[in-house]
């Protein structure tokens, strides 16, 4: 299991952050978590080729992660704050995805949807589906996670389809959700950061 370091504490602590500030921080963290998930899948010998499949996988995972973050926001923010948070989060995630997809695949030809629009369209398409699933203190329920697994299954070559749902449900999602939960707590925290230990050089007499 890979272990990535995610910075989720603000340098300036002691005051509540706006939903937009929280969304900006969590968008970057969601991107890091999605990339870690993809890396682990490839390390587990699932074929995810650099190119359209790579970004199709990433889009699916990012939509799932934004849905999880929306449920977390529901528990921690009022209705207005939650709405501001999820709107800003989805936009920023889409921007980060577009920056990377444009760089690796190129900007779509004139007349075709941008990579940003593709992500927004997918989020809107799947939002009602994910809304049907449950979420509690333990995280997303079985159906919530299985839905992602079957979405990913459709992207995989036939040789991987038999195993990919189990990999997503048993290995990838639990770690990804745990990372998001820890990061959200850190980002929303108003506690001051613990001071770094100073290094004092000593010399022997």
N, C-alpha and C positions, 0 to 999 in steps of 0.2 A: 504494500500500500504506500503510495507516494505521500509525502508530507510537505505541503507548501506553506510558506510563511505569508500570512495575510495581515497587513497593517490595518488595524481597524480602530485605532484611537486617535483622537484629534490632538494636535499640539496645544491648542487653546481649549482647555476644558473648563467646566464650571458653569456652563450655561447650555440651555436646550438648543438643539440645532433645528433649523427650518426643515420642512419635508423635502424641499429642493436640495438642500445641503446633504441630507441623509441619502436621498436618491442618487446624487452624484457619486458619493462614496460607495454605495452599494452596487451601483452599475459596474464600476471598475472591479469590485470584488466578484460579482457574478461572472464577469468575463474571465477572470482568473480561474474561478472554480470550473467553468465550462471547459477551458483549455486543459485544466488538470484532468478532468473526466475523459476528454478525448485522448490525452496522452496515455492514461491508464488503460483505456480500451485497446489502443494500439499495442501497448506493452503486453496485454493479455492475448495478443495475436488475432485480434479482429481487424479485418481489412477495411481501413478507412483512408482512402487515397486523398492526397492533396489535390484540391480542385473542387468541383461542384459538390461531390459527396461530403467532403470535409466540412463545407459551410452549411450544407443541408443538416448534417448532424449537429453542428454548433447552433444553428437556429432553433432546432427542436429542444435542445438542452436549455438554451437561454429562455425560451418561452416558458418551459417548466419552472426554471429557477425564478423568473419574475412572478409566476403564479404563487410559488411558495413564499416569496417575499411579500406579496400582497396579503397573504394570510397572516404572516407575522405582523404586518402593519395594522391589520384589523385588530390584533390583540393589544397593540401598543399605542395607537393613535386614534383620535376621534375620526368620525366619518369625513369631515372636511380635510383634515390632515392626511388621511389615508388616500383620498382621491388625488390630492396634490402630489403625494409621494409616488403613487403608481404611474400617474401620467408622466412625471418627470423621469422616473426610472425607465419606463419603456422607451421614451424618446432618447435618453442618453445611451441605453444599451444598443438601440438601433444605430446610433451614430458611431459608436465604437466598432460595431460589427461592420458597418459600411466602410469605415476607414480601412479595416483589414481586408475586407473582400475586394474593394476597389484596387488595393495595392497588389494583391495576389492574382486576381482574376481579370482585372481591368474594369473600367466603367462600362455599364451596359450600353448598347447602341441607342441612339436617339429613337424615341418612341416606345422603348421598353421600360418597365418599372425599374427604379433604382434599387440597389440592394437594401437601402433603408426602407423603402416602400414594401419590399418583399417581406421584411421582418414584421413591419407593422400589420400588414395584411394577414400574416400567419398568426400573430398574436390575437388579432380581432376574431379570426376564424375559430381559434381554439379556446378562447376565453369562456364561452358558454359551456363548452365540453368540460373543462376543468372545474367550472363552478358547481358541477353536479357532484363532485367528489368531496370527501370529508378531510378535515385537518384538525388535529388537537395538539396537546402538549408534546406528544410523541412525534409529531410531524405529519406528513401526508399519509392518508390511509392506503390500503392495499390497492384499491381501484385507481386512485390518483397515480400511484407509481407504475402500476401495470399499464396504464394508458400510455405513459411515456415509453415504456418498453416496447409496446406494439407499434408506436410511431417510429421508433428507431429500427425495429425489425424490418419495416418496409424499405429502409434505406440500405440494408446490408446485402451482400452477396448471399446466394442460397446456402453456401457451406456454413455461414455464420448464423443463419436465422434460427436454427434449432436452439442455440445457446444464448443468444444475445439478451433475451428478455430476463432470464435468470441473472445474468451478469449485471444488468442495469438495476434490477430490483434488490438483489442481495448484496452487491458490492458498491456500485457507483453512487446510487441515490443516497443511501445512509450516510456516506462520508460527505457528499456534497451538501446535504441538509444540515449536518452537524457544523460544517464550516460556515454556512450562512447564519445559523443560529448564534454561533460565537461572535461572528463579525457584526451582526445586528446589535447584539448587546454592547459590544465595544463602541460602535458608532453612536448609539443612542445614549451612552453613559455620560453623565455630567460630572463624574468623579475626576479629580485631578490625576494626571499621570504620575506614577511612582517615579521619583527622581532616579536618574541613572547613577550607578555607583561610580564614584571617581576613582581613577587609577592613580596610585601614588607609587612612584618609582623609588625603590630602596636600593641601597648599595651596602655591601658588607664592608665592615671596617677592615 
